[in-house]
């Protein structure tokens, strides 16, 4: 399969998501009283949270917001419903959204923050990648050379992202004071090491697309992005916002065991889309370097383990 770098950079869009729930909701008491527990869940964010690249899109969203029924948020909601929970689910995530876009109409849809209510119990949030042009950076890696100045430029945007995201978390708390917010990260789409030997790999793994130097630079950027999200969540929690970060990175350099070995080019079971997204009938460049269906399933399982009230009985 021959693919040019130019075809990939066109349409690459960006990234994040989350999930959690407050222990103080009325669900346990309602269950004890024999009443069907009820949760109000809102999913906010960009393409990484929406499930762009995971397939099975909600009607009317393919080619626009790309909200997938295979996204981690949708999986968690379905599991709650299977447990007998009555869930009101407002999924308003949209591919290409940045922090400011959550406050204003975007791609013909109302502001995402307007989906929040005072009764909201759980907010899943994946945002920030478009604020630092994470997808554009990936496009530079594919089309040209992202080492050096492009890498330093995106790292320089991290402090501004932390400030804007901090304000967003405060605003979510104001609109939905009882909700727990769970932010998710982006992970590492391409391994920072050499290609796995002796197994079929996606064409994106060609050394002419991602050089060894670019893989290291990309790993540095993706680690810094997830670390920024994690630190912002910790700071917000310290000032009273009920938020936690759950993502593929354990820290800025190491992936969690659940995601280790599943970046592109290191196994036959990657959690990210490569140039396969450019095949006829697929999403195109908008899905390249995004979590696939297996990646979202792994993220949902991780969130379920980290958020007690979402844990399987």
Phi, psi and omega in degrees: 000118182261127181224134179272154178299323184299323180295332184282316187296331180292122174089357179297128179230176197252192281192171139098173184184184179181173175193149180179179183200143183284141179289345184269010178290169184276001187302311181300317180295319180296319180297319180296330181273002179083014180261139179298120179295151183227135179233146176249112185244134177234130178252118181244146172144203190247202186295325181295322177283323182295333181097024175301119184106351183261356176075178179052067186273148177299143180306135178086355182254342180294132183085355180233276180265340178054057176272115186264141173287351178263006179293158181302319180298316180295322178298315181296319179296317179297322178292323176297317180295323178295336177275003178093010179275135176276109186249126166267116186242113175254099179263105183242014178301151182209131179304133177094354185287141171247177184306311183296331181293340178290342184263355187220161176304140184215126181053040177079007180249156180296164176305134182300323183296341179290347177283344181286143176228164178294338180271358182298131181264324188223131175239122172263137188220124174226105187205157175124331183298320180286336178294328180256005181060049180297318179293320178297323176297317177299323177295322177295319178300320181285318188273328186219239181224117184263004178284163176076235188302316178301322179292314180296325181296317181287326176294327179292342181274351185297318179300321179294322177298317180301319180294313183292323179291325177300316177296323179296316180297321177296320180291321177298318179297321180295319182283325182228077189295339182265355187280143166267136180255131174238116177265143176243160183253185187259334179074195183240109186289321184241135180300146177275355181259187179289159175301145172296141185267144170077014178228152179291134182233158177297146179302341178296343183279357178301138182298338177285349177263301176243106177286167179301321180292322180291326178296318178294318179295317179296322177296322178297317181291312181296323177295320179293323179296309180295325178295323178296317178297316181297314181294323179296319178296318180297317180294320179294322179297324180295336179256018170102003178274128182278085184223145173222152179255130175229114183211173181297334181274133171282321172209191187291347182238344188238133175277152173295153180306327182295336182250346180298133179086004184240013171286164177299145173082005179238000177195172174272005180232061181286155177263007183232154176277141175246220179287354174300335179291348181268356181293155178307135180086355178265178187291331184096197185302337181298336183260349182298136180070016176257157176303138174267189183299317179295324179296318178292323177297319179294321179294318178299318179296321179295315178299317181298325178286327185274340182249104190308318185288345177266352184297143179295140180292000000 
